Amino acid sequence: MTDGVSQTDGRSARRERNRTAVLDAYRELVFGGTIDPTFEQIAEHAGVSFRSVYRYFDNRDALKAAIAERALEWIQPLLESSTSTVAPGGPLTDRVDALIASRLAFFENIAEIARVASANHGSNAAYAPNIAAVRDLFREQVVGVFSPELAAVVDDTAELRITAITQIVSVPAIDFLFTAAAHTTEELSVVMRLQLLAVINEPSLKP
């Protein structure tokens, strides 16, 4: 290997390390509560120069697109934990309470990055696949956890019930109750429990 090739490889490796540092800095700032960090804040947190950030990302849209690609990777362990802690068997109320607890714990860990994704969903299509993947995974969990009750539905509203349950325990719904409605965690748990049991136990959703 020539010195020229070695130098080129070294520059490429350094560029990739710094690019990763910028992405990680953005994630850490957002998870720490800085919803829309500036390039100056990102550069300082990453330990790179301000000009370097623009060397790796042409503009904020390019940075956000890269963030969107990495977002699911960042929250994957939290997703796996949230969807594996609720056993499908046992009394209905226990399953309801376990689902609520797991979603609230998940929300607490990803609230800030979820708000960024939601805020940029309409303007940055790169977020859409990640949002859809999380939604689909949580829907599958709902189907599994409440399969006995869904199988026992006497009308043809099982899909409506799945949609309603999925919405009740969704990140946007939880975020709304925390922020706009200013409920405490305990109050939120009560609200969600009442909603879930009403949807699951209602004999028929037909008008």
Backbone torsions as a table, in degrees:
resi	resn	phi	psi	omega
1	MET	NA	129.7	-178.7
2	THR	-77.9	163.3	178.3
3	ASP	-61.7	-35.8	-179.6
4	GLY	-63.9	-43.9	179.0
5	VAL	-65.9	-41.6	179.3
6	SER	-60.9	-42.6	179.4
7	GLN	-65.5	-39.5	178.7
8	THR	-63.8	-45.0	178.0
9	ASP	-62.1	-39.8	179.2
10	GLY	-63.3	-42.2	178.7
11	ARG	-65.4	-39.8	179.6
12	SER	-64.3	-42.4	179.3
13	ALA	-65.1	-42.1	179.5
14	ARG	-65.0	-40.6	178.5
15	ARG	-61.7	-43.1	-179.2
16	GLU	-67.2	-39.5	177.1
17	ARG	-61.6	-44.9	-178.6
18	ASN	-68.5	-37.4	177.4
19	ARG	-62.7	-43.6	177.8
20	THR	-64.2	-38.8	178.8
21	ALA	-62.3	-37.6	178.3
22	VAL	-65.3	-45.1	179.4
23	LEU	-63.9	-43.1	179.0
24	ASP	-65.2	-37.0	178.5
25	ALA	-64.3	-42.5	177.5
26	TYR	-59.4	-47.1	-179.7
27	ARG	-60.1	-46.8	-177.5
28	GLU	-65.3	-37.6	178.0
29	LEU	-66.4	-43.8	-179.6
30	VAL	-67.1	-45.1	177.9
31	PHE	-63.6	-24.3	178.9
32	GLY	-85.4	-2.7	174.6
33	GLY	112.6	-2.3	177.0
34	THR	-89.2	97.7	-169.1
35	ILE	-62.0	-44.1	-176.2
36	ASP	-132.7	74.7	-175.7
37	PRO	-63.1	145.1	177.6
38	THR	-79.0	165.1	176.6
39	PHE	-62.1	-32.9	178.1
40	GLU	-64.0	-44.8	178.9
41	GLN	-64.2	-41.5	-179.5
42	ILE	-63.9	-45.7	-179.1
43	ALA	-61.2	-45.3	-179.3
44	GLU	-63.3	-43.1	-178.2
45	HIS	-68.5	-33.8	-178.3
46	ALA	-81.6	-16.2	-178.0
47	GLY	76.8	29.8	177.5
48	VAL	-123.7	168.5	179.8
49	SER	-76.2	156.1	178.5
50	PHE	-58.6	-41.7	-179.3
51	ARG	-65.4	-29.2	-179.7
52	SER	-63.5	-36.3	-179.5
53	VAL	-59.3	-42.5	178.6
54	TYR	-71.6	-20.1	176.2
55	ARG	-72.6	-31.9	-178.2
56	TYR	-92.3	-28.1	-179.4
57	PHE	-136.8	124.3	-174.6
58	ASP	-63.8	-34.3	-177.1
59	ASN	-158.7	-178.4	-177.6
60	ARG	-65.7	-34.5	179.2
61	ASP	-63.2	-40.6	178.9
62	ALA	-65.2	-39.7	177.8
63	LEU	-64.9	-45.2	-178.7
64	LYS	-66.0	-33.0	176.3
65	ALA	-64.5	-41.0	178.1
66	ALA	-67.4	-37.9	177.2
67	ILE	-62.5	-42.8	-179.5
68	ALA	-60.4	-39.1	179.9
69	GLU	-65.6	-31.9	-177.5
70	ARG	-90.4	-15.4	-170.5
71	ALA	-59.2	-46.4	-178.0
72	LEU	-64.5	-35.1	176.7
73	GLU	-62.6	-39.3	-178.9
74	TRP	-67.3	-39.5	-174.3
75	ILE	-97.2	-0.7	-177.6
76	GLN	-55.0	-46.2	178.3
77	PRO	-60.3	-36.7	178.3
78	LEU	-68.7	-37.3	176.8
79	LEU	-63.1	-46.4	-178.5
80	GLU	-62.3	-39.9	178.7
81	SER	-66.4	-43.2	-176.9
82	SER	-65.8	-36.8	-175.7
83	THR	-89.6	-4.7	-178.4
84	SER	-109.3	-5.3	-174.4
85	THR	-92.3	-5.3	-178.7
86	VAL	-109.0	109.1	-179.0
87	ALA	-76.4	141.1	-178.9
88	PRO	-70.2	-22.3	-178.7
89	GLY	-89.4	177.1	177.4
90	GLY	98.3	172.7	-179.8
91	PRO	-59.4	148.2	-178.2
92	LEU	-57.3	-46.5	-176.7
93	THR	-62.5	-34.5	177.7
94	ASP	-66.0	-41.0	179.5
95	ARG	-67.5	-40.1	177.5
96	VAL	-61.4	-47.9	-179.1
97	ASP	-64.5	-37.9	179.6
98	ALA	-67.4	-39.3	178.5
99	LEU	-65.0	-44.6	178.7
100	ILE	-60.3	-46.1	-178.9
101	ALA	-62.1	-40.7	-178.3
102	SER	-69.1	-38.3	179.6
103	ARG	-70.6	-38.3	178.2
104	LEU	-65.8	-38.6	177.4
105	ALA	-65.9	-41.5	177.6
106	PHE	-62.3	-46.5	-180.0
107	PHE	-59.5	-43.3	-178.9
108	GLU	-57.8	-34.3	-177.4
109	ASN	-82.6	-27.0	-173.1
110	ILE	-120.3	11.1	-173.6
111	ALA	-53.2	-48.3	-173.8
112	GLU	-67.9	-45.4	-179.4
113	ILE	-68.1	-31.2	177.4
114	ALA	-65.7	-37.5	178.5
115	ARG	-66.7	-37.2	176.6
116	VAL	-63.9	-46.3	-179.7
117	ALA	-62.1	-42.6	-179.9
118	SER	-65.2	-41.9	-178.9
119	ALA	-66.0	-29.2	-176.4
120	ASN	-103.6	2.4	-175.7
121	HIS	-58.9	-43.6	-177.1
122	GLY	-73.1	-29.4	-175.1
123	SER	-99.3	-13.9	-178.0
124	ASN	-133.3	103.0	-175.3
125	ALA	-64.9	-16.1	-178.8
126	ALA	-64.3	-24.0	179.8
127	TYR	-75.8	-25.5	-171.6
128	ALA	-56.4	-47.4	-178.9
129	PRO	-61.8	-37.8	179.0
130	ASN	-67.0	-43.0	178.6
131	ILE	-62.8	-42.3	179.3
132	ALA	-65.5	-38.9	-179.4
133	ALA	-64.4	-42.2	178.2
134	VAL	-65.3	-44.1	-179.5
135	ARG	-61.2	-43.8	-179.2
136	ASP	-65.5	-40.0	-179.8
137	LEU	-65.0	-41.7	179.1
138	PHE	-69.1	-33.5	177.0
139	ARG	-64.5	-43.1	178.0
140	GLU	-59.6	-38.0	178.8
141	GLN	-63.7	-44.3	179.5
142	VAL	-58.9	-44.9	179.6
143	VAL	-60.8	-42.0	-179.0
144	GLY	-70.4	-43.7	-176.1
145	VAL	-67.1	-38.1	-175.6
146	PHE	-110.0	27.2	-178.5
147	SER	-59.1	-39.2	179.1
148	PRO	-62.1	-44.1	-178.6
149	GLU	-69.1	-39.4	179.7
150	LEU	-66.7	-36.4	179.3
151	ALA	-68.7	-25.4	-177.2
152	ALA	-90.7	0.2	-179.8
153	VAL	-62.3	129.1	-174.0
154	VAL	-87.6	-18.3	176.4
155	ASP	-105.7	-165.0	-177.1
156	ASP	-104.7	38.8	-175.8
157	THR	-108.2	18.7	179.4
158	ALA	-57.7	-42.8	-179.5
159	GLU	-64.6	-38.0	177.7
160	LEU	-63.7	-38.8	179.5
161	ARG	-67.0	-41.0	177.5
162	ILE	-60.5	-44.9	179.0
163	THR	-62.1	-43.6	-179.4
164	ALA	-64.4	-45.2	-180.0
165	ILE	-63.4	-44.5	-179.8
166	THR	-59.1	-40.3	-179.9
167	GLN	-69.1	-41.2	-177.7
168	ILE	-59.2	-39.5	-176.4
169	VAL	-103.4	19.2	179.2
170	SER	-76.6	157.0	178.7
171	VAL	-60.4	-45.8	178.6
172	PRO	-60.5	-38.9	-179.9
173	ALA	-66.5	-42.7	177.9
174	ILE	-64.3	-42.0	-180.0
175	ASP	-61.9	-40.8	179.1
176	PHE	-61.4	-45.6	-178.2
177	LEU	-67.4	-30.1	178.0
178	PHE	-75.6	-41.6	-172.1
179	THR	-95.8	-63.9	-176.2
180	ALA	-66.9	-43.5	-178.8
181	ALA	-88.5	-12.9	175.4
182	ALA	56.2	40.2	176.3
183	HIS	-82.1	150.0	172.0
184	THR	-77.5	169.7	177.9
185	THR	-60.5	-41.5	-179.6
186	GLU	-64.6	-43.8	179.0
187	GLU	-65.1	-40.8	-179.9
188	LEU	-62.7	-40.3	178.2
189	SER	-60.6	-41.8	179.1
190	VAL	-64.2	-46.0	-179.5
191	VAL	-60.2	-47.7	-178.6
192	MET	-64.7	-39.7	179.6
193	ARG	-62.0	-46.5	178.6
194	LEU	-60.3	-43.2	-178.9
195	GLN	-65.6	-46.0	-177.7
196	LEU	-63.7	-46.8	-179.2
197	LEU	-64.8	-34.9	178.1
198	ALA	-64.4	-44.4	-179.8
199	VAL	-66.8	-43.8	-176.2
200	ILE	-70.8	-39.9	-172.8
201	ASN	-90.1	-13.3	-179.7
202	GLU	-59.9	122.8	-177.1
203	PRO	-58.7	-38.8	180.0
204	SER	-150.6	138.1	176.8
205	LEU	-97.1	5.0	179.3
206	LYS	-69.0	140.9	178.4
207	PRO	-68.0	NA	NA
